[in-house]
Amino acid sequence: MNELWKRLSEIHNNNVKSLNAQRNEFDVVLDTIEDPIVVLDHLGKIEHHNKYFANLVGAKGHSLNFQAWNDVSLSSLTYLHLRNLLRIENMEETLFWTAVDHSDKIFRLRKRYIFDSNKKRCGTIFILHDITHSFSSEKFKEITLKLKDSQSK
């Protein structure tokens, strides 16, 4: 029985090492993407995020991982506005305004569900694509004012 328990422990340790290696590889890939990205599990906990997302919401590195998205202890307006937006169940895509490094930015926020092999929803990925430079200065000001107003409600 002792040998069996020892072997089971070794298998478990190898699985944990393998999972951690896969997580690290995935985090490296996410950090190469310049759009802010956050992945929530089926319970709403942060599974992954990249450094651009952390910067956007005012967090350090990968400090957000494994925290419940709705209970993160951040007080940045960007986080608070995003948290409210991400609560909208039927939202698939919307525009989102925020200030990054003292500069107004407009992002296209997209939500996509992740499904397991049984087609059961097991997570959600949110991607914010910076579209600030897609607008003329007049159109940018107009959209920014509308988004600021709607997000402040």
N, C-alpha and C positions, 0 to 999 in steps of 0.2 A: 504494500500500500504506500509505503514511504517513497519507493522508487517511482511509482505512478504519479504521486503528488509532485515530486521533483521534476519529472518529465513534463507534466502539465504546466508547471510554473515556467519552465524553459520555453515552451511553445507560446505561452501568454506573453512573456517578455519579448520574444522575437516578433510577435504580432504587433505589440505596442511600438517597438522600434521601427517596424515597417510602416505603420500608420503615421508615425511622427515624420519619417522621411518623406512620405507622400504629401503630408501637410506642408512641409517645408518647400518641397518642389512646387506645389501649387501656389504657395505664397510668393515664391520667386517669380513665377509666371505672371501672377496678378500685379506684382510691383513693376513689371515691365510695361504694363498697359497704362497709358497716360490719363485715361478717364477714371474718375473716382468710382470704385466698385465696392459693394458690400453684399455678402451672402448670408442670409438668415436660414436657420434650420426650420423644421416644421413647428417648433415650439416658439419661434421668434427670437432665438438666441443667435448672436453673431458667430458664424462659423469661420468666415474669412473676411478680410477687407484689405485693400491695398493702402500704400502710404499716402496716395493722393486723397483717398477718402478720409483717412485719419487727419490729414492736414485741413481738409475742408471743414470738418466738424470740430476741430480744435483738440484732437487727441494726440497722444504720443505713440509712435510706432504701432505695434500690434497689441496695444493695451486693451482694445475693445473686445478681442476674441473671447468667446464663451459667456459674454454678458448678455442679459436680456435687453433687446433693442429698446424697449419702452422704459427700461429702468437704468439706462446709462447715466452716470452722474456727471453729465456735461451741462453747462449752462449757456453754451454758445447759441445765438439766435439761429444759426444755420442748422444745428442739431434739432432744436425745438421745432423749427418749421418743417424740416424733413420728417421728423417723427410724426407730426400731424398728417403730412401728405401720405406717408407710407401706411397709415392706418386705413386709408380708403381702399376697401377690398376690390372694387371693380375698376380701379385706376390702372391702366396699362401704360400710358404715356402722358406726360404733361410737361409744361415748362416750369422751371424753378429759378428764382432769382436769389442771389446771395452776394455778399461782399467777400472777396478773397484778397488778402494782402492789400487792403484799403482800395480795392478796385471792384466796381460792379461787374458781375458775371451773370450770364443767363445760361442755364443748362437745360438740355432735353433729358428728362428723367424717364427711364424705361424700367418696367417691371416684367420679369419673366419667371414663370414657375419652373421648378425642377421636379421631375418625376422619377420614381424608382422603377425597377424592372417590372413591377406589378401595376404600373401606371398610377400609383398612389403619390400624391403631392408630398414631397419630402423637404422642400425648401423653396426659397425665393431669392433671385438675384436682382439687384438694383444697379443700374448703370447710369451715370450722369455724364453726358457728353457736352462739353463746352461749345456752345454755338454763338458766343458773344460776337465774334467777328463776322457772323453771317448777315448782320443787319447794317443798314446805313445808320449814321449817328442819330438821325431824327426818329427812325423806327425803333432803334435801340432804346432811346429815352422813353418813347411811348410805351413800349412793352414793359420796360423796367418799372415805370410808374404803376401800370396795371397790376403787375405781379407783386410789387411791394404792398399795394393796397389790398389785394386779395389774401396775401399771406399774413397780413397783420390782423385779419379778422378771426 
